[in-house]
Amino acid sequence: MLMPDKVILAQLRKNLSDELLHHSQGVGETAAKLALSLGCSESKAGLAGLLHDCVREWPHEKLFAFAREHGIETDRFALRCPVLLHAPVGAAVARTWGISDPEILAAIRNHTLGFPGMSLLEQIVYVADKIEPGRIFSGVEELRVLVAKDFKLGLKQAAAHSIALVLHKNHSLHPSTVSFWNWLVEMR
């Protein structure tokens, strides 16, 4: 995995709790391993995974202000659940930290809701976020095994798990997630 420079690590330490930094490092390492096994760029996957939650703990007001200042759409879903903004805002913030690779930025931007037509790099970061070693939930071990055995099926199962969590909370599904799910179903 390409090691991020000291400036990026300092920014992450400034923006993230120790717990979330540990999660982000786990996602970076998991993404790099998946990339190696799938013939994708380890360095891009590792860096995108490390940066995916770079603003996850920003207060809602700060997320909204940054989104407004940088022309990031705030739809009715983000108004009800501001944490959804952490992905697109995180991609924009990563750009200000010197990350210019559009594939890395897209992987950060799409790691939460999913998106139909996601590149392999985006899919890897999406899955790595769900199965990194620090994740503990019923079925995570089975999901890790499935991802290693059949990545596409594991991706679909990871999305199904995320959707089930949203439905369990009696929340609305974002249209991007619905489109992402339909794309996954039609892809097989």
C-alpha positions in Angstrom: 0.0 0.0 0.0 1.2 3.5 -0.8 1.9 5.2 2.4 0.2 8.6 2.7 2.5 11.5 3.3 2.9 13.1 6.8 0.5 15.9 5.9 -2.4 13.6 5.2 -1.7 11.5 8.3 -1.6 14.7 10.4 -4.9 15.8 8.8 -6.5 12.4 9.6 -5.3 12.5 13.2 -6.7 16.0 13.5 -10.1 15.0 12.1 -10.6 11.5 13.5 -10.9 9.9 16.9 -8.5 7.1 17.6 -11.3 4.6 17.1 -12.2 6.0 13.6 -8.6 6.3 12.6 -8.1 2.7 13.5 -11.2 1.8 11.4 -9.9 3.8 8.5 -6.5 2.1 8.6 -8.3 -1.2 8.7 -10.3 -0.3 5.6 -7.2 0.9 3.8 -5.4 -2.4 4.6 -8.4 -4.5 3.7 -8.9 -2.6 0.4 -5.3 -3.0 -0.5 -5.4 -6.8 0.0 -8.7 -7.0 -2.0 -7.1 -5.0 -4.8 -4.1 -7.3 -4.9 -6.4 -10.3 -5.3 -8.6 -8.6 -7.9 -5.9 -7.1 -10.1 -6.6 -3.5 -9.0 -4.2 -0.9 -7.9 -3.2 -1.6 -4.3 -1.9 1.9 -3.6 -5.1 3.6 -4.9 -7.3 1.2 -3.0 -5.3 1.5 0.2 -5.3 5.3 0.0 -9.0 5.6 -0.8 -9.8 3.2 2.0 -7.7 5.2 4.5 -9.4 8.5 3.5 -13.0 7.2 3.1 -14.2 8.6 6.5 -11.8 11.6 6.7 -14.7 13.9 7.8 -17.0 11.3 9.3 -16.9 13.0 12.7 -17.4 16.5 11.5 -20.4 18.2 13.2 -23.5 18.4 10.9 -23.3 22.2 10.7 -19.7 21.9 9.4 -20.7 19.3 6.8 -23.6 21.5 5.6 -21.4 24.6 5.5 -18.7 22.9 3.5 -21.3 21.4 1.1 -22.8 24.8 0.5 -19.5 26.5 0.0 -18.3 23.8 -2.5 -21.5 23.2 -4.5 -22.2 19.7 -3.1 -25.8 18.8 -3.4 -27.8 18.5 -0.2 -30.9 16.5 -1.0 -33.8 15.7 1.4 -32.0 12.5 2.5 -29.0 14.5 3.7 -31.2 17.0 5.4 -32.7 14.2 7.4 -29.5 12.3 7.9 -26.6 14.7 7.6 -23.9 12.0 8.0 -24.7 11.0 4.4 -22.7 14.1 3.4 -19.5 12.7 4.8 -18.8 10.8 1.6 -19.0 13.6 -1.0 -17.6 16.2 1.5 -14.8 13.8 2.3 -13.9 13.4 -1.4 -13.8 17.2 -1.7 -11.7 17.6 1.4 -9.3 14.9 0.2 -8.9 17.0 -3.0 -7.8 20.0 -0.8 -5.3 17.7 0.8 -3.7 17.1 -2.6 -5.5 13.9 -3.7 -6.3 14.5 -7.4 -6.8 11.0 -8.8 -10.5 10.9 -9.9 -10.7 7.1 -9.2 -9.7 7.6 -5.6 -12.0 10.6 -5.1 -14.9 8.6 -6.6 -14.2 5.7 -4.3 -14.4 8.0 -1.3 -17.5 9.8 -2.6 -19.5 6.5 -3.3 -18.5 4.3 -0.3 -21.7 5.0 1.7 -24.7 4.8 -0.7 -23.2 2.8 -3.5 -23.8 3.8 -7.1 -24.7 1.9 -10.2 -21.8 1.3 -12.5 -19.2 1.6 -9.7 -15.6 0.9 -10.8 -13.8 -2.0 -9.3 -11.9 0.4 -7.1 -15.1 1.9 -5.8 -16.6 -1.6 -5.1 -13.4 -2.6 -3.2 -13.6 0.4 -0.9 -17.3 -0.2 -0.4 -16.8 -3.8 0.6 -13.6 -3.1 2.7 -15.6 -0.6 4.8 -18.0 -3.4 5.7 -15.5 -6.2 6.4 -12.4 -4.6 7.8 -11.0 -6.5 10.8 -12.5 -4.2 13.4 -16.1 -4.7 12.2 -18.1 -6.9 14.5 -21.7 -7.8 13.6 -23.7 -11.0 13.1 -22.6 -12.6 9.8 -19.4 -10.5 9.3 -17.2 -13.6 9.3 -19.4 -15.3 6.7 -19.3 -12.1 4.6 -15.5 -12.0 4.8 -15.3 -15.6 3.6 -17.8 -14.9 0.8 -15.9 -11.8 -0.4 -12.7 -13.9 -0.6 -14.4 -16.7 -2.5 -16.7 -14.7 -4.8 -16.1 -10.9 -4.7 -19.2 -10.0 -6.8 -21.5 -12.1 -4.7 -19.8 -10.7 -1.5 -20.4 -7.2 -2.8 -24.1 -7.9 -3.3 -24.3 -9.4 0.2 -22.6 -6.4 1.7 -25.1 -4.1 0.0 -28.0 -6.3 1.2 -26.7 -6.1 4.7 -26.4 -2.3 4.6 -29.9 -2.0 3.1 -31.3 -4.3 5.8 -29.8 -2.0 8.5 -31.5 1.0 6.9 -34.8 -0.7 6.7 -34.5 -2.0 10.2 -34.2 1.6 11.4 -37.4 2.4 9.4 -35.5 4.9 7.3 -36.0 5.7 3.6 -33.6 4.2 1.1 -31.6 6.8 -0.8 -32.4 6.6 -4.6 -28.7 6.0 -5.3 -28.8 2.9 -3.0 -31.9 1.6 -4.7 -30.2 2.1 -8.2 -27.0 0.5 -6.9 -29.0 -2.6 -5.6 -30.9 -2.9 -8.9 -27.6 -2.7 -10.8 -26.1 -5.5 -8.6 -29.1 -7.7 -9.2 -29.0 -7.2 -13.0 -25.2 -7.6 -13.1 -25.3 -11.3 -12.2 
